Amino acid sequence: MKISLLFFLAPALIFAGILYYFVLWNFYIALTNYSILHLKPQFVGLATFASLFSDPDFVSSLERTLLWVVILVAAGNLLAILIASAIYNIDSPRIRNAATAFFIYPLAVSLVASGIIWRWLFDVDRGIDAVLGTKILWLQGPNAFWSAALVSVWIYTGLGVLFYLAMFYNVDKSQIESAYIDGANTINVMLRVVIPQSRQALIIATVFYTLFSIQMFDLPYTMLFLNPFTMTLVIYTYFKFVTLYFATASATAIVILALSAAIVVPYSMYGFRKWLRV
């Protein structure tokens, strides 16, 4: 039994070993001054990390990434709850399935393709402005960040809709029927019965939205490339890497890893304890 267990665990153990080896190697590089200016890396301790937080570009990228987290978590969850509630109360299965497919369709399009499409749509001369007759500079100055954040909400809201619908359909039907018998309307049923019992969907959606925001790269890069108004932590890491500041790029990658772990580890422990209780 033990031999067979090790046989099945071997691929996972090998993959985990390779993964953690490169994580540790990346951390070592972050403790050096390895860059185009120092081709022979020397150990400098935490000096590279200290220099990060004195770099205005890094600080602004960190603030922008955290703001992106707040926007996507807040707007994504709110829209997902509203859309999922509307779909849940549609009587016709065909219309319900069509509505679900409509809202999750953006997830089927790659972020690169979405970024290019929306770059065209935000074009002042040929996009939304040309159709509406407006002159909103969607991709210029600070507007660029809010436009990209808006697109990310459009893309990822459908994922939250799936999570909430899955939880809505697991609510005990007898409680819903009892609420209707007692005279509650659809809004009261959703607010007092269905949604309160779907808190797990809120946790899962929040975790995924946070991770997607922290790792945001494809969408803002394809929309505006290396634009200072849409530079996230991952884009900052990429910029430092391609300009051969390897230690700085590695240090930023460690920061991103730490932020992601701060979200994933508590959620994993919560889910693990819940699984043990079951």
Secondary structure, 3 states (H helix, E strand, C coil): CHHHHHHHHHHHHHHHHHHHHHHHHHHHHHCECCECCECCCCECCCHHHHHHCCCHHHHHHHHHHHHHHHHHHHHHHHHHHHHHHHHHCCCCHHHHHHHHHHHHHHHHCCHHHHHHHHHHHCCCCCCHHHHHCCCCCCCCCCHHHHHHHHHHHHHHHHHHHHHHHHHHCCCCHHHHHHHHHCCCCHHHHHHHHHHHHHHHHHHHHHHHHHHHHHCCCHHHHHHHCCCCCCCCHHHHHHHHHHCCCHHHHHHHHHHHHHHHHHHHHHHHHHHHHHHHHC
